[in-house]
Amino acid sequence: MIQHNRRTFLKLTSTALGGLALGAGTAAGATGADERFLVDLREVSASEIPDDVEIIHDLSAVDLLVARGDAAAVGGAAATTPDVTVYQANGGVAAEKTGPKASGDGASHNHDGPATNTELQWDKRVQNVSDLTDKPGDGTPIHDVTKGAGTRVAVVDSGVYNVHPDLVDVVNEELSANFTTDGLDFRPNGAGSHGTHVAGIVAATNSNDGPAGGVLGTAPETELLSLRVFSGVEGATGDTLAALVYAAEQGCDAANISLGYPYPYVDPEEFPVLLAIREAYRRVAEYARSQEMVIVNSAGNDGLDMDAEGILSLPTEVEGIFGVSATGPIGYGWGDKHDDNEEKWLTGDRLEEETTDPAFYTNYGSAVDVSAAGGDADLDALNGGVKGAERDLVFSTVNIVEEDGSVVSGYGWKAGTSMAAPQVSAAVALVRSLRPDASAEEVESLIMETASSAEGGETYHGAGHLDLKRLVKAAE
């Protein structure tokens, strides 16, 4: 297999970053009388805000407002902050590939023929989530103990395509919401399948009755809230903050935010607005904790040392936000050591790199609390069309836009810290299903205390690699 390095991810980053302007622009791309901005109610009273300033989100619970109008007319310089653009996956997914559609009749599981969908889920198989076909190892599957019943997880993202056969009845449509200003609902709108993929990692039910079956989430009995903050590929900081406050008020056990402000917009000296944005997230995280909700965020896909001088990776480096780095295998069911028997794809010497090895793109440093499965990639093999190279990515639910504009359900591979964070958000649901009265701090501590050591140590894994078997046993 061809070697890769941490910086080559830029060749495969799928989101264009040229339009991001933290220093001067706003999420809406407007200036003057039509700009979007945050209002700090600790610096100016709400009664002092002119009538011609539109309040988009009232976040007075954290002393903030999200507004549109002329920021110069609202208090002094300390009273407002530009509502800057936020992007999916801290700069885009590290790699992705669309897979099969969710169609077909009947069900069969082939042990030695073409892999079924769950057999492509190395992230679930290695954690022994359920009694998956040809699963490696032994012992009691996680789902024999808990499937996350009685819990609620918010997916703050690009929207969830809830008619997917593996997500039907998983999403609470009444409480799901759109926090953008595009006037549509909580389902995806031009932002791809990122949120649907994340939702499947958390709570897919493996309900598809097609020939290859469906996919399975870590907590298939949790309830999801789809809180859409992207309309197209861009979102707004204010919409994200509003969604997090809403999630806490709706009693969510966890809120998953696989988003952020990517390189090169990480230097607070060059972009001082980052400090104000950090403070806004800090207040929201503090409020979430007061409501006993855990905010889980992807560490970022820029291969950055977050402890280095001039690096502030948001919102991961915010006190009270649980940061997750990504790991993944190289050689899962393909390459020189490939074996046609799926049972052996995770065992013996079949892998060039283990599932717990740091992914080439992941950010790292002391802001990482734990690592989890986010997928890895041999980029030369993946870009070169080598058969099976996509299997090192994470396989989950997606929504596919057809040429005629119609949307259908399907499956696909993505790799990124965006895929690692929902593994942990689902773990929160598992813990809370067993310990409903556990505080947010207790849940986080239990996840960290039961994490396993992995190659790369604290720098890449924080307290360790997510270990569901140890976690569930400790939570019982």
RAZIDA-V755865 format. One line per field, one symbol per residue. ss: DSSP state (@ for helix, = for strand, . for the rest). burial: 1 if it has 9 or more other ideal C-beta (glycine too) atoms within 8 Angstrom, else 0. A space follows every 10 residues. Layout:
# RAZIDA-V755865
ss=???
burial=???
This chain:
# RAZIDA-V755865
ss=.....@@@@@ @......... .......... .@@@====== .....@@@.. ...======@ @@.======. @@@...@@@= ==..====.. ....====== =......... ......@@@@ .@@@@..... .......... .@@@...... .======... .......... =.....==.. .......... ...@@@@@@@ @@@.=..... .....=.... ..======.= ...===@@@@ @@@@@@@@@. ...====.== .......... ..@@@@@@@@ @@@@@@@@@@ ...=====.. ....=..... .......... =======..= .......... .@@@...... ..=....=.. ...=.....= ===.....@@ @@@.....@@ @@.======= =.....==== =====.@@@@ @@@@@@@@@@ @@@@.....@ @@@@@@@@@. .=....@@@@ @...=..@@@ @@@@@.
burial=1001000110 0110101001 0100111100 0000111111 1001000010 0010111011 0111111111 1001100011 1111111111 1111111010 0100000000 1000111111 1111111111 0111110000 1110011100 1111111111 1101111101 1100011111 0000011110 1011111111 1111110101 0111111111 1111111111 1011111111 1111111101 0111111111 1100111100 1011111101 1111111110 1011111111 1111010000 1111111101 1111111111 1111101100 1111110001 1110111111 1111101111 1111111110 1100010111 1111111111 0000001111 1111111111 1111111111 1111100101 0111011101 1101010001 1111111111 110110
